[in-house]
């Protein structure tokens, strides 16, 4: 009775963003959620069936199944599917996807080209007024930002290299930068495309170094301004030591908040990385030049003690090697191995990580010098990954939910504005987390009644088959031939997501509500 009363409370007139959906659909889907609240959460310990294993890997290593995927993975075998996903370069991109990505002009530009065409060099030659700077900022937002989002969403929904896309998102959250922060918007897509995605299944030290050299990170966490306090060129906007990047490098990128470092280590690391900056003058003259440069006359060349090890100070261009030595030390720390392993278990297995599995992954991390692929293989071979108690139990983040709905419904991404809008409403805008820790993945972070209503609103808008996501704005002529989503096709795509009781509830509902109930019901909210 309390559940029914709760529904009655939720079924009040919706706020303006929710008026796109009828109250009948909202209440029907909410009632379905109550009646079916424990779907897919069986507590018995029977092993997963082959069909369940296929769905499991598609929900964890991918963003959920597209039509035909469960059967294809079952026939291929989950072990072979995992092996293929761990070797993404062996999986060819579909020609239409490659052509769509190639058609995004700003997505093809280098760091220097992006800075020169959209950054300060594009301002008037004698400086820029606030109005001119704002105009340039708007131009970047209108051209770079939508193409960045389009590229991410196209690959998340269409790429057969699904594990690479999942891990690209994982590492972006781990090494988060905030798109709206001034110069970050120029390099955000290039950061993801050329630094994170190629290294997502590679070596952690290489990934860590690539991030440390990237202008998006150097700008976001202010290291580009950092200079040794007594360095010859520590002046003007480059005067003084900045600890921001050093602190986050320890707390969020490697050791973790309980990783055993001290404030003295933060200061030492900031000194070690002083002079790691952005060469905007070189990019202005030659856009083929990389953005990163080491400025020796801004470097603190004194000796440092970092994590108990002496790092000898170096002068001149050799000073950059201090930073490389510090990154080497960090990548080999047991605390780093444990911190990364914990986050991987939380993402792929359970919000509450099994300490035994974390230990096993951490040992594999250390024994392989941070081989991400080897660590993931150990995870995917584990009993915990395949345990029924971890099957269909993780609550999808807004991004996972939206992308999985687009994949299940085979909705093409021809207009990203409605997707951006719903992700904003759900609290997970693309590249939009202000602080360095990135988005959380836990159920606790995302499960609330308002978010559920907004999710239901979104999938119901997909159900009529005329979503502006597929047909653009203004819609193409093809919209005249659009048909509503076929609920039986959705059930077939998502089988074995639903038990018999769920299927009975769906099939007994009015035909025009069934697709919304499938994608807005509790079983689809889980992965």
Buried (B, 14 or more C-beta within 10 A) or exposed (E): EEEEEEBEEBBEEBEEEBEEBBEEBBBBBBBBBEBBEEBBBEEEEEEBEEBBBBBBBBBBBBBBBBBEBBBBBBEEEBEEBBBBBBEBEEBEBEEEBEEBBEEBEBBBBBBBBBBBBBBBBBBEEEEBEEEEBEEBBEEBBEBBBBBBBBBBBBBBBBBBBBBBBBBBBBBBBBBBBBBBBEBBBBBBBBBBBBBBBBBBBBBBBBBBBBBBBBBBBBBBBEBBBBBBEEBEBBEEEBBBBBBBBBBBBBBBBBBBEEBEBEEEBBBBBBBBBBBBBBBBEBBBEEBEBBBBBBBBBBBBBEEBEBBEEEBEBBEEEEBBBBBBBBBEBBBBBBBBBBBBBBBBBBBBBBBEBBEEBBEBBBBBBBEBEBBBBBBBBBBBEBEBBBBBEBBBBBBBBBBBBBBBBBBBBBBBBBBBEBBBBBBEBBBBBBBBBEEBBBBBBBBEBBEEEEBBBBBBBBBBBBBBBBBBBBBBEEBEEEBEEBEBBBBEBBBEBBBBBBBEEBBEBBEEBEEBBBBBBBBBBBBBBBB
